[in-house]
Amino acid sequence: MHRYLRAIGFASMNRRSEFEKLVQQVASEADKRAYTSMDEDAMLAVFSKEYAPGMGISICGEYNENNQFFFEYAYPYLEGQDITSTEDITVERHAEKESYAGVCDDARVEITIIFYLQNIISYLRAQNTDELPVKGTTVTMSGLSVQGTIVLPLQKSDLSKARADEAAENRTKLVEAARRGDEEAMETLTLDDMDTYTTLSRKILTTDVFSLVDTYFMPYGVECDQYSVLGEIKEVNMVTNSLTGENVYKMKLVCNDLPINVCINEQDLYGEPEVGRRFKGVIWLQGYINFPAE
């Protein structure tokens, strides 16, 4: 069973037989169904069913020439709300099954972001009709977490917020210029990093790290689509899983200027989430590619 099922309210599900019944329910009572042909004799199908607003389970399988459905895998999902990135996106198939990973480089986090692709049918349709690469795509990202902590916010004046926003915007421009080969931008970024390291090394001796670091977004562990995040909470809502009755927190975070929706089971969150506070935890990152034609 998928580890992140508990993130959408299935913490009490621990038996394979229960999971198989859940898969059968999704297949028979799906809210969304999507299909695309794989070859002359096979068709790929994805069925999705919501168990709370904006979150649920998707199952993927294949129909053969006799119209028989063969289940392959299932995963929990959370629908994002805002456009997270407008950078170019590359999609690669996973080796062991018909699932896909999206890849994009965003200057705001200065790393390559890898996410689990939610709308594989839309991508495969574009691939089958030779429409790739599609120009003007964006991606909406979301994350599922099974362990998190609420951290108090930093006290910041309006002036310090304005200075921080200006510094972040300038650094993003420098990173983009450095990627284009601007040597002066590379040198400036290197000097800035050295100054930051020196300042942090001095302050960390007497100051808590979370008083120095406002937000972060960085890879976690060996799986490429999992990230350790610290983000400011902009919105928070509690929803209830319609099948299990478990409560789930849905939060809109901003990490390094990236808007990301995150959900976590009430049982797995330490602290009380409120707007303005910060969420610290590990997320499984998902993404929905917004194609212009959709």
NULOTI-979865 format. One line per field, with one value per residue: x, y, z of N, C-alpha, C in turn. Coordinates in Angstrom, 3 decimals, decimal comma. Example, Ala and Ser with C-alpha at 12.3 -4.5 7.8 and 13.67 -1.06 7.14 Angstrom:
<rs>
n_X <- 13,190; 12,850
n_Y <- -5,690; -2,250
n_Z <- 7,800; 7,080
ca_X <- 12,300; 13,670
ca_Y <- -4,500; -1,060
ca_Z <- 7,800; 7,140
c_X <- 13,200; 12,900
c_Y <- -3,300; 0,030
c_Z <- 7,800; 7,870
</rs>
This chain:
<rs>
n_X <- 0,834; 0,318; 2,518; 1,737; -1,002; -2,160; -1,934; -4,142; -6,177; -6,360; -5,174; -5,879; -6,021; -4,571; -4,428; -4,070; -6,337; -8,306; -7,332; -7,584; -10,366; -10,870; -9,684; -11,372; -13,710; -13,012; -12,691; -15,291; -16,899; -15,900; -15,145; -13,899; -12,830; -10,382; -8,956; -6,639; -5,240; -2,827; -1,720; -2,794; -4,246; -4,573; -5,562; -4,932; -6,077; -7,217; -8,682; -10,325; -11,239; -12,781; -12,293; -12,358; -12,744; -10,963; -9,021; -8,021; -8,062; -6,294; -6,405; -4,589; -4,636; -5,020; -6,887; -7,590; -7,825; -10,217; -11,772; -11,265; -10,322; -7,203; -5,758; -3,067; -1,615; -2,043; -2,497; -2,470; -3,800; -3,501; -5,144; -3,723; -3,889; -2,874; -0,746; 2,420; 4,910; 6,250; 8,187; 9,995; 9,073; 10,093; 9,302; 9,552; 9,349; 8,734; 10,711; 9,594; 6,834; 3,813; 3,993; 4,844; 7,414; 7,799; 9,970; 11,517; 13,343; 13,615; 14,375; 13,950; 14,319; 16,677; 17,359; 16,877; 13,602; 11,758; 8,858; 5,941; 3,914; 0,563; -1,515; -1,259; -2,562; -3,284; -0,757; 0,168; -1,657; -0,949; 1,584; 1,067; -0,129; 1,864; 2,343; 4,162; 7,169; 4,961; 4,177; 3,947; 3,071; 2,254; 2,815; 1,102; 1,703; 1,589; 1,668; 2,042; 2,105; 3,401; 4,375; 4,781; 5,571; 4,521; 5,868; 6,693; 6,163; 8,528; 9,256; 8,696; 9,222; 7,423; 9,259; 11,493; 10,356; 9,885; 12,505; 13,511; 11,926; 12,777; 15,488; 15,247; 14,067; 16,092; 18,122; 16,985; 16,974; 19,736; 20,444; 19,109; 20,487; 23,050; 22,646; 22,430; 24,998; 26,321; 29,140; 29,716; 27,408; 27,611; 29,903; 29,017; 26,969; 28,496; 30,078; 28,031; 27,044; 29,249; 29,379; 26,927; 27,327; 29,403; 28,135; 26,012; 27,471; 28,581; 26,337; 24,907; 25,971; 24,827; 22,155; 18,968; 18,444; 16,059; 15,300; 16,943; 16,632; 14,075; 12,304; 12,576; 13,395; 14,227; 15,854; 15,102; 16,214; 16,534; 14,701; 13,677; 11,504; 10,787; 10,772; 12,240; 10,682; 10,170; 7,770; 5,783; 2,526; -0,242; -2,926; -5,301; -7,200; -9,491; -10,465; -12,627; -12,243; -14,456; -14,922; -13,437; -13,655; -11,560; -9,686; -8,158; -5,600; -5,511; -3,238; -2,031; 1,093; 3,996; 7,059; 10,243; 9,210; 7,631; 4,381; 2,651; 0,345; -0,397; -1,182; -1,956; -2,442; -4,409; -3,510; -0,812; 0,409; 2,259; 1,433; -0,503; -1,884; -1,893; -2,683; 0,122; 1,885; 4,510; 5,063; 6,824; 8,255; 8,379; 7,606; 5,819; 6,124; 3,830; 2,623; 0,652; 0,378; -0,485; -1,905; -2,168; -4,354; -6,271
n_Y <- -1,193; 2,319; 4,621; 7,245; 7,289; 7,778; 10,494; 11,648; 10,876; 8,119; 6,755; 4,694; 2,494; -0,517; -3,018; -5,306; -6,362; -4,460; -2,349; -3,346; -3,465; -0,758; 0,066; -1,227; 0,188; 2,757; 2,220; 1,525; 3,647; 6,031; 9,530; 10,890; 9,968; 8,950; 8,286; 6,829; 5,623; 3,031; 1,227; -0,663; -2,680; -2,119; -0,030; 2,706; 3,584; 5,899; 6,247; 8,325; 9,192; 11,319; 11,759; 13,726; 17,274; 18,141; 16,163; 12,731; 9,410; 7,951; 5,481; 3,434; 1,609; -0,936; -1,564; -4,469; -6,079; -7,404; -5,824; -5,975; -4,903; -4,311; -3,819; -1,726; 0,143; 2,326; 5,599; 8,228; 11,558; 15,152; 18,023; 20,917; 24,557; 27,062; 28,410; 27,129; 27,163; 28,557; 27,667; 25,800; 22,404; 19,061; 15,685; 12,402; 8,849; 6,540; 3,694; 1,230; 1,132; 2,385; 5,258; 8,719; 11,243; 14,699; 17,364; 20,395; 23,485; 25,951; 29,248; 30,396; 28,563; 27,457; 24,858; 21,708; 20,817; 17,969; 16,161; 14,103; 13,161; 14,058; 14,226; 12,143; 11,152; 13,368; 14,221; 11,950; 11,890; 14,204; 13,397; 11,158; 12,348; 13,750; 16,374; 17,369; 19,262; 21,150; 24,520; 27,183; 25,929; 25,473; 24,624; 23,216; 22,641; 20,301; 18,860; 15,927; 14,989; 13,061; 13,599; 16,374; 19,675; 22,555; 25,741; 28,744; 32,089; 34,449; 37,651; 40,404; 43,578; 45,914; 47,181; 45,466; 43,239; 44,244; 44,733; 42,120; 40,905; 42,379; 41,673; 38,922; 38,977; 40,212; 38,307; 36,140; 37,126; 37,298; 34,585; 33,574; 35,004; 33,954; 31,333; 31,727; 32,140; 34,415; 35,773; 37,743; 37,753; 35,185; 35,513; 37,445; 36,034; 34,029; 35,528; 36,585; 34,219; 33,452; 35,562; 35,197; 32,662; 33,244; 35,107; 33,544; 31,512; 32,886; 33,895; 31,597; 30,538; 31,715; 32,007; 30,554; 28,272; 28,415; 30,959; 32,315; 31,285; 31,750; 30,469; 27,315; 25,008; 21,943; 18,985; 15,678; 12,713; 9,598; 9,339; 10,987; 12,744; 13,736; 16,178; 18,310; 20,820; 24,198; 26,400; 29,383; 29,641; 30,415; 29,927; 27,880; 24,973; 22,629; 19,430; 16,572; 13,119; 11,342; 8,620; 7,408; 9,206; 10,602; 13,540; 16,029; 18,363; 20,984; 23,040; 26,112; 26,870; 29,000; 28,607; 29,706; 31,603; 29,966; 28,903; 26,331; 23,738; 21,794; 18,776; 17,121; 14,550; 15,047; 13,648; 13,421; 15,845; 18,102; 20,548; 23,607; 24,665; 27,886; 30,839; 32,648; 31,384; 28,842; 25,902; 22,940; 20,171; 16,983; 16,422; 14,636; 15,375; 16,419; 17,127; 18,995; 19,390; 22,171; 22,323; 24,464; 23,994; 22,754
n_Z <- 0,000; -0,545; 0,973; 1,510; 1,776; 4,250; 4,461; 3,269; 4,862; 5,432; 7,576; 9,264; 7,688; 7,214; 6,169; 3,510; 2,286; 2,841; 1,378; -1,237; -1,478; -1,420; -3,810; -5,633; -5,125; -6,013; -8,741; -9,498; -8,672; -9,631; -9,812; -11,831; -15,070; -17,347; -20,533; -22,847; -25,890; -26,053; -27,844; -30,721; -29,489; -26,811; -24,067; -21,999; -18,773; -16,325; -13,240; -10,915; -7,595; -5,287; -1,792; -0,009; -0,258; -3,094; -2,796; -3,045; -4,420; -7,092; -9,607; -11,825; -14,832; -17,379; -20,313; -22,165; -25,446; -25,168; -23,631; -20,920; -17,717; -16,235; -13,241; -12,295; -10,565; -7,685; -6,285; -3,813; -4,126; -4,239; -5,185; -6,526; -6,306; -7,201; -9,804; -9,809; -11,128; -14,133; -15,745; -18,315; -18,896; -18,505; -19,174; -17,927; -18,154; -15,478; -14,556; -13,695; -14,018; -15,629; -15,045; -14,484; -14,251; -13,698; -14,620; -13,810; -13,939; -11,661; -10,994; -8,525; -6,477; -7,147; -7,771; -9,481; -9,878; -9,214; -9,808; -9,145; -11,728; -12,148; -14,139; -16,302; -18,544; -20,126; -20,890; -22,332; -24,425; -25,838; -26,546; -28,158; -30,340; -31,488; -30,545; -28,810; -28,105; -25,986; -26,088; -23,687; -21,365; -17,898; -14,422; -11,697; -8,411; -5,684; -2,381; -0,332; 3,046; 5,776; 8,215; 10,220; 11,530; 13,295; 13,153; 14,817; 13,529; 12,030; 13,334; 11,448; 10,027; 7,898; 6,277; 6,338; 5,121; 2,550; 1,725; 1,754; -0,241; -2,445; -2,527; -3,039; -5,570; -7,067; -6,814; -8,147; -10,767; -11,174; -11,044; -13,294; -15,273; -14,896; -15,713; -18,392; -19,033; -18,128; -16,897; -15,012; -13,447; -12,345; -10,763; -8,952; -7,624; -6,413; -4,611; -3,014; -1,855; -0,354; 1,481; 2,773; 3,941; 5,734; 7,441; 8,513; 9,789; 11,888; 13,299; 13,964; 16,234; 18,421; 17,893; 17,154; 14,466; 13,008; 13,391; 11,804; 9,258; 7,059; 5,138; 3,366; 0,699; -0,190; -1,540; -0,260; 1,252; -0,651; -2,666; -5,536; -5,730; -3,267; -0,708; 1,742; 3,503; 4,546; 5,093; 4,830; 6,124; 4,270; 3,848; 5,568; 6,048; 7,474; 6,506; 6,105; 5,711; 3,798; 3,938; 6,042; 8,129; 9,227; 10,062; 8,048; 7,423; 5,132; 3,575; 2,280; 1,265; 1,134; -0,130; -0,493; -2,289; -3,847; -4,444; -2,876; -2,345; 0,469; 2,173; 5,240; 7,605; 10,535; 12,755; 12,340; 12,544; 14,416; 16,551; 16,168; 13,229; 11,788; 9,927; 8,882; 10,609; 10,367; 8,404; 8,859; 7,381; 5,634; 2,263; -0,290; -3,517; -5,949; -9,273; -11,607; -14,925; -16,724; -19,675; -22,509; -24,217; -22,713
ca_X <- 0,000; 1,084; 2,850; 1,103; -2,452; -2,576; -1,949; -5,473; -7,189; -6,458; -4,178; -6,355; -6,002; -3,285; -4,537; -4,126; -7,722; -9,006; -6,858; -8,166; -11,760; -10,818; -9,402; -12,600; -14,656; -12,573; -12,957; -16,728; -17,582; -14,961; -15,670; -13,260; -12,278; -9,617; -8,455; -5,867; -4,788; -1,397; -1,464; -4,039; -4,975; -4,580; -5,935; -4,584; -7,184; -6,980; -9,917; -10,067; -12,396; -12,518; -12,768; -12,479; -12,612; -9,650; -8,070; -8,612; -7,201; -6,325; -5,886; -4,186; -4,627; -5,056; -7,913; -7,079; -8,699; -11,503; -12,377; -11,011; -9,462; -6,167; -5,248; -1,604; -1,172; -2,900; -1,767; -3,283; -3,477; -4,050; -5,205; -3,207; -4,775; -2,184; 0,368; 3,659; 6,046; 6,003; 9,392; 9,845; 8,918; 10,460; 8,607; 10,210; 8,608; 9,390; 11,177; 8,903; 5,398; 3,358; 3,849; 5,779; 7,964; 8,028; 11,216; 11,642; 14,349; 13,056; 15,448; 13,646; 14,854; 18,037; 17,573; 15,959; 12,450; 11,216; 7,558; 5,143; 2,923; -0,811; -2,337; -0,461; -3,352; -3,140; 0,592; 0,275; -2,425; -0,100; 2,688; 0,554; -0,491; 3,084; 2,214; 5,238; 6,890; 3,871; 4,603; 3,008; 2,581; 2,611; 2,622; 0,533; 2,284; 0,991; 2,485; 1,437; 3,059; 3,001; 4,930; 5,067; 5,609; 4,223; 6,916; 6,220; 6,678; 9,515; 8,708; 9,299; 8,571; 7,093; 10,491; 12,320; 9,690; 10,125; 13,907; 13,661; 11,316; 13,652; 16,694; 14,894; 13,858; 17,403; 18,863; 16,381; 17,481; 21,142; 20,498; 18,720; 21,601; 24,149; 22,311; 22,686; 26,444; 26,838; 30,201; 29,597; 26,356; 28,170; 30,825; 28,210; 26,309; 29,512; 30,416; 26,869; 26,998; 30,335; 28,958; 25,851; 27,927; 30,154; 27,174; 25,307; 28,420; 28,766; 25,083; 24,373; 26,524; 23,987; 20,776; 18,315; 18,504; 14,774; 15,196; 17,776; 16,086; 12,635; 11,735; 13,509; 12,834; 15,417; 15,631; 15,165; 16,326; 17,011; 13,662; 13,896; 10,337; 10,492; 11,479; 12,097; 10,231; 9,754; 7,027; 4,814; 1,149; -1,080; -4,312; -5,407; -8,565; -9,597; -11,485; -12,834; -12,340; -15,846; -14,996; -12,865; -13,969; -10,344; -9,509; -6,941; -5,328; -5,060; -2,565; -1,326; 2,388; 4,918; 8,435; 11,132; 8,320; 6,859; 3,114; 2,413; -0,693; 0,069; -2,153; -1,376; -3,412; -4,379; -2,750; 0,620; 0,888; 2,551; 1,191; -1,763; -1,598; -2,620; -2,113; 1,253; 2,858; 5,239; 4,982; 8,098; 8,043; 8,803; 6,453; 5,913; 5,711; 3,071; 2,438; -0,345; 0,794; -1,604; -1,720; -2,998; -5,564; -7,252
ca_Y <- 0,000; 3,546; 5,200; 8,541; 7,186; 8,382; 11,954; 12,081; 10,383; 6,661; 6,284; 3,463; 1,390; -1,214; -4,379; -5,389; -6,630; -3,178; -1,553; -3,896; -3,005; 0,663; 0,148; -1,614; 1,289; 3,826; 1,801; 1,460; 4,896; 7,113; 10,850; 11,269; 8,864; 9,426; 7,169; 7,086; 4,364; 2,744; 0,640; -1,103; -3,649; -1,772; 1,347; 3,082; 4,258; 6,430; 6,551; 9,103; 9,409; 12,217; 11,378; 15,018; 18,266; 18,337; 15,076; 11,416; 8,325; 7,631; 4,160; 3,341; 0,253; -1,082; -2,399; -5,248; -6,120; -7,969; -4,828; -6,346; -3,930; -4,883; -2,799; -1,702; 0,785; 3,399; 6,583; 9,338; 12,822; 16,412; 19,008; 22,238; 25,664; 28,149; 28,064; 27,140; 27,527; 28,736; 27,233; 24,664; 21,134; 17,813; 14,547; 11,114; 7,703; 5,720; 2,442; 0,004; 1,144; 3,455; 6,522; 9,686; 12,308; 15,972; 18,012; 21,793; 24,285; 27,238; 30,065; 30,818; 27,584; 27,191; 23,431; 21,055; 20,282; 16,738; 15,887; 12,987; 13,746; 13,624; 14,081; 11,435; 10,952; 14,585; 14,199; 10,878; 12,291; 15,130; 12,622; 10,292; 13,164; 14,480; 17,791; 17,760; 19,953; 22,119; 25,816; 27,882; 25,124; 25,814; 23,475; 23,450; 21,611; 20,022; 17,919; 15,127; 14,812; 12,128; 14,062; 17,795; 20,467; 23,973; 26,604; 30,114; 32,966; 35,465; 38,997; 41,210; 44,861; 46,102; 47,549; 44,267; 42,399; 44,847; 44,488; 40,689; 40,658; 42,975; 40,847; 37,661; 39,261; 40,461; 37,046; 35,349; 37,674; 36,909; 33,149; 33,421; 35,499; 32,991; 30,169; 32,104; 32,239; 35,719; 35,545; 38,729; 37,265; 34,047; 36,032; 38,112; 34,992; 33,373; 36,435; 36,638; 32,964; 33,497; 36,496; 34,548; 31,596; 33,878; 35,692; 32,467; 30,807; 33,703; 34,039; 30,310; 30,233; 32,289; 32,164; 29,351; 28,235; 28,795; 32,410; 32,839; 30,793; 32,010; 29,318; 26,568; 23,953; 21,196; 17,541; 14,894; 11,270; 9,044; 9,426; 12,292; 13,630; 14,069; 17,401; 18,885; 22,189; 25,103; 27,404; 30,195; 29,235; 31,501; 29,501; 26,571; 24,463; 21,230; 18,669; 15,249; 12,005; 10,884; 7,179; 7,027; 10,188; 11,233; 14,943; 16,340; 19,784; 21,460; 24,313; 26,748; 27,336; 29,690; 28,210; 30,359; 32,249; 28,965; 28,532; 24,890; 23,237; 20,612; 18,180; 16,224; 14,027; 15,738; 12,825; 13,476; 17,221; 18,558; 21,983; 24,123; 25,508; 29,132; 31,715; 33,406; 30,441; 28,108; 24,440; 22,260; 18,739; 16,342; 16,237; 13,940; 16,437; 16,081; 18,257; 18,895; 20,256; 22,880; 22,485; 25,588; 23,557; 22,200
ca_Z <- 0,000; -0,669; 2,269; 1,711; 1,909; 5,519; 4,331; 2,844; 5,790; 5,503; 8,534; 9,897; 6,726; 7,308; 5,644; 2,046; 1,870; 2,880; 0,251; -2,457; -1,513; -1,755; -5,242; -6,330; -4,992; -6,915; -10,118; -9,777; -8,323; -9,952; -10,162; -13,094; -15,847; -18,500; -21,320; -24,067; -26,479; -25,986; -29,149; -31,350; -28,678; -25,391; -23,728; -20,633; -18,097; -14,977; -12,534; -9,700; -6,734; -4,161; -0,460; 0,657; -1,332; -3,693; -2,537; -3,206; -4,896; -8,516; -9,961; -13,231; -15,343; -18,833; -20,941; -23,300; -26,616; -24,759; -22,748; -19,532; -17,051; -15,381; -12,331; -12,198; -9,332; -7,157; -5,486; -3,314; -4,788; -3,752; -6,258; -6,207; -6,671; -7,890; -10,679; -9,034; -11,967; -15,570; -16,450; -19,224; -18,182; -19,170; -18,559; -18,133; -17,621; -14,476; -15,155; -13,308; -14,309; -16,519; -14,330; -15,060; -13,412; -14,356; -14,209; -14,216; -13,248; -11,253; -10,425; -7,164; -5,529; -7,633; -7,930; -10,407; -9,152; -9,797; -9,183; -9,653; -12,635; -11,882; -15,349; -17,311; -19,762; -20,939; -21,471; -23,331; -25,606; -26,595; -27,096; -29,224; -31,512; -31,900; -30,209; -27,892; -26,837; -26,001; -25,569; -22,821; -20,252; -16,520; -13,549; -10,372; -7,555; -4,379; -1,632; 0,719; 4,127; 6,830; 9,477; 10,134; 12,759; 13,127; 13,695; 14,964; 12,467; 12,355; 13,421; 10,388; 9,745; 6,480; 5,577; 6,159; 4,124; 1,234; 1,390; 1,459; -1,555; -3,460; -2,596; -3,694; -6,991; -7,674; -6,893; -9,223; -12,031; -11,284; -11,349; -14,699; -16,092; -14,783; -16,543; -19,787; -19,233; -17,717; -15,921; -13,936; -12,557; -11,612; -9,750; -7,925; -6,837; -5,596; -3,513; -2,125; -1,107; 0,630; 2,539; 3,531; 4,750; 6,828; 8,377; 9,208; 10,664; 13,076; 14,050; 14,398; 17,552; 19,485; 17,434; 16,635; 13,003; 12,414; 13,471; 10,723; 7,985; 6,994; 4,432; 2,514; -0,152; -0,596; -1,697; 0,968; 1,079; -1,909; -3,684; -6,151; -5,665; -1,878; -0,340; 3,065; 3,269; 5,611; 4,344; 5,546; 5,876; 3,766; 4,057; 6,210; 6,211; 7,877; 5,790; 6,672; 4,773; 3,818; 4,181; 7,334; 9,151; 9,738; 9,708; 7,298; 7,220; 3,817; 3,769; 1,179; 1,740; 0,235; 0,159; -1,467; -3,249; -4,587; -3,794; -2,913; -1,452; 1,197; 3,088; 6,245; 8,560; 11,819; 13,694; 12,026; 12,636; 15,778; 16,641; 15,639; 12,057; 11,621; 8,910; 9,402; 11,161; 9,347; 8,410; 8,604; 7,205; 4,384; 1,381; -1,577; -4,424; -7,148; -10,159; -12,669; -16,036; -17,335; -21,111; -22,987; -24,918; -21,772
c_X <- 0,871; 1,283; 2,047; -0,418; -2,956; -2,657; -3,324; -6,577; -7,368; -5,398; -4,577; -6,322; -4,629; -3,329; -4,679; -5,556; -8,542; -8,610; -7,467; -9,636; -11,826; -10,581; -10,643; -13,641; -14,300; -12,917; -14,444; -17,450; -16,735; -15,685; -15,114; -12,682; -11,579; -8,984; -7,555; -5,352; -3,277; -0,906; -2,804; -4,886; -5,101; -4,928; -5,601; -5,747; -6,755; -8,329; -9,568; -11,362; -11,987; -13,077; -12,819; -12,281; -11,171; -8,641; -8,778; -7,581; -7,399; -5,781; -5,616; -4,151; -4,805; -6,221; -7,281; -8,101; -10,080; -12,242; -12,301; -10,015; -8,490; -5,550; -3,727; -1,130; -2,173; -2,042; -2,733; -2,878; -4,104; -4,018; -4,655; -4,158; -4,082; -1,092; 1,663; 4,836; 5,609; 7,222; 9,086; 9,874; 9,338; 9,791; 9,337; 9,382; 9,420; 9,692; 10,226; 7,427; 5,060; 2,991; 4,995; 6,222; 8,151; 9,264; 11,195; 12,699; 13,743; 14,126; 15,196; 14,188; 16,247; 18,380; 16,621; 14,839; 11,897; 9,923; 6,873; 3,997; 1,533; -1,584; -1,546; -1,239; -3,230; -1,785; 0,698; -0,528; -1,612; 1,065; 2,228; 0,204; 0,658; 2,975; 3,316; 6,445; 5,803; 4,355; 3,509; 2,439; 3,031; 2,380; 2,087; 0,971; 1,544; 1,853; 1,686; 2,492; 2,512; 3,630; 5,302; 4,980; 5,276; 5,287; 6,373; 6,850; 7,790; 8,826; 9,448; 8,502; 8,252; 8,343; 11,367; 11,705; 9,959; 11,562; 14,146; 13,090; 12,208; 14,918; 16,416; 14,702; 15,190; 18,203; 18,304; 16,877; 18,933; 21,282; 20,140; 19,832; 22,778; 23,891; 22,533; 24,167; 27,052; 27,859; 30,126; 28,524; 26,844; 29,074; 30,055; 27,518; 27,299; 29,883; 29,270; 26,784; 28,080; 29,979; 27,877; 26,396; 28,658; 29,212; 26,465; 26,227; 28,635; 27,500; 24,582; 24,881; 25,622; 22,509; 20,236; 18,241; 17,200; 14,445; 16,019; 17,212; 14,577; 11,909; 12,843; 12,749; 14,021; 15,121; 15,827; 15,266; 16,786; 15,964; 13,604; 12,700; 9,893; 11,386; 11,213; 11,774; 9,984; 9,078; 6,035; 3,406; 0,331; -2,561; -4,297; -6,876; -8,497; -10,749; -11,539; -12,963; -13,728; -15,983; -14,538; -13,233; -12,752; -10,231; -8,149; -6,811; -4,872; -4,485; -1,979; -0,059; 3,079; 6,323; 9,341; 10,330; 7,565; 5,556; 2,828; 1,319; -0,227; -1,065; -1,441; -2,475; -3,270; -3,530; -1,240; 1,215; 1,061; 2,412; -0,123; -1,474; -2,489; -1,924; -1,023; 2,304; 3,527; 5,071; 6,350; 7,840; 8,610; 7,564; 6,821; 5,299; 5,017; 2,909; 1,408; 0,061; -0,446; -1,296; -2,648; -4,317; -6,644; -8,142
c_Y <- 1,246; 4,190; 6,473; 8,479; 7,868; 9,901; 12,477; 11,437; 8,890; 6,091; 4,949; 2,265; 0,720; -2,649; -4,344; -5,592; -5,339; -2,302; -2,034; -3,500; -1,536; 0,854; -0,200; -0,498; 2,436; 3,476; 1,858; 2,783; 6,125; 8,414; 11,330; 10,030; 9,439; 8,224; 7,686; 5,753; 4,241; 2,132; 0,148; -1,978; -3,258; -0,298; 1,597; 3,870; 4,714; 6,825; 7,278; 9,293; 10,283; 11,628; 12,580; 16,046; 18,433; 17,244; 13,732; 10,414; 8,150; 6,229; 4,147; 1,887; 0,244; -1,970; -3,166; -5,276; -6,687; -7,069; -5,236; -5,362; -4,642; -3,754; -2,887; -1,075; 1,862; 4,358; 7,662; 10,628; 13,988; 17,397; 20,343; 23,314; 26,705; 27,621; 28,216; 27,618; 27,647; 28,316; 26,047; 23,357; 19,973; 16,662; 13,257; 10,008; 7,003; 4,340; 1,280; -0,024; 2,342; 4,688; 7,423; 10,712; 13,551; 16,637; 19,456; 22,485; 25,641; 28,028; 30,451; 29,847; 27,117; 25,706; 22,922; 20,404; 19,076; 16,395; 14,711; 13,567; 13,166; 13,342; 13,425; 11,259; 12,161; 14,602; 13,150; 11,202; 13,243; 14,397; 11,770; 11,054; 14,043; 15,988; 18,277; 18,291; 21,008; 23,427; 26,417; 27,063; 25,717; 24,577; 23,948; 22,313; 21,501; 18,980; 17,184; 14,851; 13,836; 12,489; 15,535; 18,484; 21,914; 24,790; 28,031; 31,012; 33,878; 36,825; 39,882; 42,489; 44,943; 46,432; 46,331; 43,313; 42,919; 44,604; 43,029; 40,348; 41,198; 42,144; 39,525; 37,859; 39,491; 39,172; 36,148; 35,819; 37,287; 35,432; 32,901; 33,894; 34,530; 31,751; 30,449; 32,307; 33,566; 35,515; 36,524; 38,310; 36,083; 34,518; 36,697; 37,095; 34,288; 34,229; 36,537; 35,389; 32,928; 34,422; 35,879; 33,472; 32,178; 34,429; 34,619; 31,737; 31,572; 33,734; 32,714; 29,916; 30,700; 32,356; 30,845; 29,421; 28,694; 30,270; 33,082; 32,476; 30,965; 30,832; 28,583; 25,496; 23,169; 19,700; 16,801; 13,413; 10,864; 9,094; 10,852; 13,233; 13,915; 15,232; 17,761; 20,360; 22,904; 26,266; 28,150; 29,795; 30,457; 31,203; 28,147; 26,217; 23,025; 20,581; 17,270; 14,210; 11,384; 9,398; 6,812; 7,983; 10,878; 12,670; 15,177; 17,854; 20,020; 22,860; 24,815; 27,352; 28,170; 29,349; 28,828; 30,971; 31,265; 28,677; 27,042; 24,542; 21,920; 20,094; 17,206; 15,794; 14,757; 14,985; 13,003; 14,869; 17,621; 20,075; 22,369; 25,045; 26,742; 29,964; 32,576; 32,529; 29,667; 26,597; 23,877; 20,769; 18,249; 16,078; 15,367; 14,891; 15,883; 17,332; 17,966; 19,878; 20,860; 23,117; 23,592; 25,167; 23,055; 23,300
c_Z <- 0,000; 0,704; 2,555; 1,690; 3,183; 5,424; 3,924; 3,688; 5,847; 6,440; 9,160; 8,960; 6,737; 6,808; 4,128; 1,561; 1,870; 1,699; -1,062; -2,587; -1,906; -3,247; -6,056; -6,261; -5,922; -8,358; -10,457; -9,545; -8,651; -10,308; -11,501; -13,753; -17,074; -19,193; -22,443; -24,574; -26,365; -27,288; -29,695; -30,435; -27,206; -25,204; -22,263; -20,031; -16,717; -14,396; -11,234; -8,925; -5,550; -2,866; 0,474; -0,447; -1,809; -3,441; -2,625; -3,678; -6,385; -8,714; -11,457; -13,647; -16,847; -19,252; -22,095; -24,429; -26,300; -23,766; -21,284; -18,935; -16,118; -14,552; -12,240; -10,890; -8,929; -6,356; -4,985; -4,011; -4,043; -4,904; -5,767; -6,698; -7,542; -8,799; -9,893; -9,867; -13,422; -16,390; -17,372; -18,440; -19,077; -18,435; -18,926; -17,488; -16,546; -15,068; -14,903; -13,658; -15,176; -15,698; -14,751; -14,028; -14,265; -13,780; -14,695; -13,366; -12,939; -10,518; -8,979; -6,116; -5,925; -7,655; -8,999; -9,605; -9,910; -9,061; -9,863; -10,480; -12,375; -13,170; -16,484; -18,616; -20,683; -21,633; -22,577; -24,585; -26,473; -27,241; -28,281; -30,494; -31,982; -31,667; -29,275; -28,659; -27,006; -25,376; -24,674; -21,690; -18,915; -15,662; -12,200; -9,465; -6,236; -3,685; -0,568; 1,776; 5,164; 8,172; 9,345; 11,478; 12,425; 13,864; 13,746; 13,897; 12,973; 12,398; 12,425; 10,190; 8,255; 5,672; 5,324; 5,146; 2,716; 0,792; 1,024; 0,090; -2,675; -3,636; -3,314; -5,195; -7,710; -7,819; -7,996; -10,583; -12,247; -11,654; -12,811; -15,629; -16,058; -15,629; -18,022; -20,065; -18,844; -16,596; -14,747; -12,928; -11,725; -10,478; -8,612; -7,025; -5,917; -4,393; -2,506; -1,252; -0,026; 1,793; 3,415; 4,454; 5,951; 7,890; 9,193; 10,180; 11,961; 13,934; 14,616; 15,776; 18,674; 19,125; 16,885; 15,111; 12,366; 12,628; 12,382; 9,357; 8,001; 6,350; 3,702; 1,750; -0,694; -0,675; -0,382; 0,624; -0,308; -3,017; -4,222; -6,059; -4,233; -1,451; 1,112; 2,885; 4,596; 4,907; 5,211; 5,142; 5,462; 3,934; 4,751; 6,383; 6,689; 7,118; 6,389; 5,567; 4,896; 4,131; 5,584; 8,467; 9,743; 9,225; 9,067; 7,177; 5,780; 4,006; 2,465; 1,748; 0,673; 0,697; -0,901; -2,616; -4,129; -3,837; -3,978; -1,922; -0,840; 2,073; 4,020; 7,201; 9,899; 12,838; 13,528; 12,156; 14,094; 15,813; 15,988; 14,455; 12,021; 10,562; 9,550; 10,044; 10,021; 9,530; 8,053; 8,488; 5,891; 3,548; 0,193; -2,594; -5,660; -8,006; -11,236; -13,754; -16,690; -18,807; -21,618; -23,597; -23,960; -21,190
</rs>
